[in-house]
Amino acid sequence: MSPDRRHPAGFWLDTCGDDLTPRPPLPGDETVDVAIVGGGFTGLWTAYYLAKADPTLRIAVIEKEIAGWGASGRNGGWCSADLVSPPEALAARYGADAAVSMQHAMFETVLEIGRVCEAEGIDAHYVRGGTLKVATTSLEAERLHADLEASHRLGWTAEDRRWLEPEEARQRIDVRGLVGATYTPHCAAVHPARLARGLARVVEGLGAQIFERTAVRAIAPGRVRTEEGTVRAGVVVRGLEGETGSVRGHGRLLLAVHIHMGVTEPLPPAFFDAVGWRERETLSDVRPVFVYAQRTRDDRIAFGLGRGHPHPGWLTPTYIVPTAVRPLRATLARLFPWTRRARIDSLWSGYIGMSRDWFPSVGLRDGIAWAGGYFGDGVSTANLAGRTLTELITGRETELSHLPWVGHRWQPWEPQALAMAGVGGIFTALRWADAIEASTGRPSRVLGVLDRALPS
Ligand SMILES: Cc1cc2nc3c(=O)[nH]c(=O)nc-3n(C[C@H](O)[C@H](O)[C@H](O)COP(=O)(O)OP(=O)(O)OC[C@H]3O[C@@H](n4cnc5c(N)ncnc54)[C@H](O)[C@@H]3O)c2cc1C
């Protein structure tokens, strides 16, 4: 799809086993019941559940590139129960009961994705091995204990998340310098592009149309305008996440953040004999600039770094920023020094959507539905969004329609230059905090300042 080394499709799309030749674009004006803008997980899950709920609905997915080309086909493959807003933040804003309901809906979502893959024959390499979050200093261990206590205060049980002493943690994954870890079973590793592309095929099989290479310029109640024609629809769904700003008038809802990932060559059996990682748990540490990783089905490590850059509109989100590459390469070695010798087979980048208050949202108002603001936690959340939007659109409500994120109103961002400066400052401060903690072993004051300054 993309032979340009500066704009690679990335490992996942390259290995998804699907034909990436674009489907035909919108042929001209169309009329449907539901027009879905964006062919990522949000759009595709919405199309899937709508088509299942009412097979008579005429559904069109309109995608600028190809289905799965955005973050959905280029992420870390953590299908987790995490939300961008942690349970304490949800509880502070919406009350403890609402936070617990949301958390349980997310636990269930991780299972639901596995069920659909099974039922629809999507081989997304789904394995529910849980997540290991590791500490390699006493400071990180304190941070993990604090997280654990906070989640237990909100009703998580020891089954949902527990502390592992170093020996037990090492039996799962032997990370260098491990002093403890937490483990939760509520996460699966997936091959994200296999999931996105497989889902697109299932959606088509259910009768929905997918138009690719069709960029939407404007949306309004009942109407989607593209260069190729106008789609009239009873409901318009906006599922553009990091590229929400590409549609006129929606630019200040979500800020695009640009992040990079890489994948090693397949590692030899001796590496996994030494390290373990038998259950394909997803893995991260808890430094201010954290590493996240998964063991792929073919024994590579796919990994990324919790640092990004606000994304200026003029830069293509798939562009590899040269200065991002070295820290990414260095980062895996801090957990597994042996990987310094490993070849990096693919590096790529993508974009995520950040709301002003760091809350995700889903809703339907005046004929326009939306979902997004997942930040780095959209793989599962987009499935919950798809089911929720289906309820809102068909009017068949369950408890999903009453979760706290439904109808949540985002405060608009400041004008782009200001928003980018602010978010850029946050990422720079996190990098400083990371460097200070690494050299002193003590918490950086920068984090305290950020904690007070950021929305919670
Ligand atoms: C490097 C990286 C790592 C990540 N890791 C994880 C992880 O491990 N776990 C996790 O939960 N989340 C992760 N995320 C976030 C997750 O991938 C996203 O939250 C999720 O995929 C968002 O899905 P979406 O459908 O809302 O958006 P997208 O997948 O971005 O889909 C939006 C689609 O809209 C299309 N589009 C854009 N503009 C237009 C337009 N004008 N007209 C028509 N179509 C348009 C795009 O081409 C794209 O296909 C990561 C993201 C990245 C980039």
The ligand as an SDF file (V2000), in Angstrom:
LIG
                    3D

 53 58  0  0  0  0  0  0  0  0999 V2000
    0.9810    3.7680   17.7200 C   0  0  0  0  0  0  0  0  0  0  0  0
   -0.3390    3.5640   18.4300 C   0  0  0  0  0  0  0  0  0  0  0  0
   -0.4130    2.6490   19.4700 C   0  0  0  0  0  0  0  0  0  0  0  0
   -1.6540    2.4460   20.1260 C   0  0  0  0  0  0  0  0  0  0  0  0
   -1.7490    1.4240   21.0200 N   0  0  0  0  0  0  0  0  0  0  0  0
   -2.9600    1.1040   21.5360 C   0  0  0  0  0  0  0  0  0  0  0  0
   -3.1250   -0.0580   22.3140 C   0  0  0  0  0  0  0  0  0  0  0  0
   -2.2120   -0.8680   22.4610 O   0  0  0  0  0  0  0  0  0  0  0  0
   -4.3490   -0.2820   22.8730 N   0  0  0  0  0  0  0  0  0  0  0  0
   -5.3960    0.5680   22.6730 C   0  0  0  0  0  0  0  0  0  0  0  0
   -6.4590    0.3330   23.2440 O   0  0  0  0  0  0  0  0  0  0  0  0
   -5.2880    1.6550   21.8700 N   0  0  0  0  0  0  0  0  0  0  0  0
   -4.0990    1.9200   21.2770 C   0  0  0  0  0  0  0  0  0  0  0  0
   -3.9950    2.9770   20.4280 N   0  0  0  0  0  0  0  0  0  0  0  0
   -5.1940    3.7940   20.1530 C   0  0  0  0  0  0  0  0  0  0  0  0
   -6.1690    3.0520   19.2350 C   0  0  0  0  0  0  0  0  0  0  0  0
   -5.4950    2.4940   18.1420 O   0  0  0  0  0  0  0  0  0  0  0  0
   -7.2310    4.0450   18.7700 C   0  0  0  0  0  0  0  0  0  0  0  0
   -7.8240    4.6530   19.8930 O   0  0  0  0  0  0  0  0  0  0  0  0
   -8.3400    3.4070   17.9510 C   0  0  0  0  0  0  0  0  0  0  0  0
   -7.8160    2.5960   16.9480 O   0  0  0  0  0  0  0  0  0  0  0  0
   -9.2330    4.5070   17.3800 C   0  0  0  0  0  0  0  0  0  0  0  0
  -10.1220    3.9330   16.4540 O   0  0  0  0  0  0  0  0  0  0  0  0
  -11.0120    4.9020   15.5620 P   0  0  0  0  0  0  0  0  0  0  0  0
  -11.7690    4.0540   14.6380 O   0  0  0  0  0  0  0  0  0  0  0  0
  -11.7830    5.7980   16.4560 O   0  0  0  0  0  0  0  0  0  0  0  0
   -9.9750    5.8270   14.8060 O   0  0  0  0  0  0  0  0  0  0  0  0
   -8.9970    5.4360   13.5790 P   0  0  0  0  0  0  0  0  0  0  0  0
   -8.5610    4.0330   13.6240 O   0  0  0  0  0  0  0  0  0  0  0  0
   -7.9310    6.4850   13.5530 O   0  0  0  0  0  0  0  0  0  0  0  0
   -9.9370    5.5540   12.3240 O   0  0  0  0  0  0  0  0  0  0  0  0
  -10.3130    6.7920   11.7520 C   0  0  0  0  0  0  0  0  0  0  0  0
  -10.3580    6.5600   10.2480 C   0  0  0  0  0  0  0  0  0  0  0  0
  -10.8810    7.7380    9.6280 O   0  0  0  0  0  0  0  0  0  0  0  0
  -10.2000    7.9330    8.4250 C   0  0  0  0  0  0  0  0  0  0  0  0
  -10.3440    9.3460    8.0840 N   0  0  0  0  0  0  0  0  0  0  0  0
   -9.6500   10.4030    8.5490 C   0  0  0  0  0  0  0  0  0  0  0  0
  -10.0990   11.5400    8.0590 N   0  0  0  0  0  0  0  0  0  0  0  0
  -11.1160   11.2190    7.2230 C   0  0  0  0  0  0  0  0  0  0  0  0
  -11.9970   11.9620    6.4150 C   0  0  0  0  0  0  0  0  0  0  0  0
  -11.9050   13.2900    6.3350 N   0  0  0  0  0  0  0  0  0  0  0  0
  -12.9420   11.3020    5.6940 N   0  0  0  0  0  0  0  0  0  0  0  0
  -13.0590    9.9480    5.7570 C   0  0  0  0  0  0  0  0  0  0  0  0
  -12.2330    9.1990    6.5160 N   0  0  0  0  0  0  0  0  0  0  0  0
  -11.2880    9.8170    7.2470 C   0  0  0  0  0  0  0  0  0  0  0  0
   -8.7860    7.5030    8.7060 C   0  0  0  0  0  0  0  0  0  0  0  0
   -8.0860    7.1650    7.5180 O   0  0  0  0  0  0  0  0  0  0  0  0
   -9.0030    6.3160    9.6410 C   0  0  0  0  0  0  0  0  0  0  0  0
   -9.0210    5.0860    8.9450 O   0  0  0  0  0  0  0  0  0  0  0  0
   -2.7910    3.2190   19.7710 C   0  0  0  0  0  0  0  0  0  0  0  0
   -2.7040    4.1370   18.7310 C   0  0  0  0  0  0  0  0  0  0  0  0
   -1.4920    4.3060   18.0520 C   0  0  0  0  0  0  0  0  0  0  0  0
   -1.4120    5.2890   16.9110 C   0  0  0  0  0  0  0  0  0  0  0  0
  1  2  1  0
  2  3  1  0
  2 52  2  0
  3  4  2  0
  4  5  1  0
  4 50  1  0
  5  6  2  0
  6  7  1  0
  6 13  1  0
  7  8  2  0
  7  9  1  0
  9 10  1  0
 10 11  2  0
 10 12  1  0
 12 13  2  0
 13 14  1  0
 14 15  1  0
 14 50  1  0
 15 16  1  0
 16 17  1  0
 16 18  1  0
 18 19  1  0
 18 20  1  0
 20 21  1  0
 20 22  1  0
 22 23  1  0
 23 24  1  0
 24 25  2  0
 24 26  1  0
 24 27  1  0
 27 28  1  0
 28 29  2  0
 28 30  1  0
 28 31  1  0
 31 32  1  0
 32 33  1  0
 33 34  1  0
 33 48  1  0
 34 35  1  0
 35 36  1  0
 35 46  1  0
 36 37  1  0
 36 45  1  0
 37 38  2  0
 38 39  1  0
 39 40  1  0
 39 45  2  0
 40 41  1  0
 40 42  2  0
 42 43  1  0
 43 44  2  0
 44 45  1  0
 46 47  1  0
 46 48  1  0
 48 49  1  0
 50 51  2  0
 51 52  1  0
 52 53  1  0
M  END
$$$$
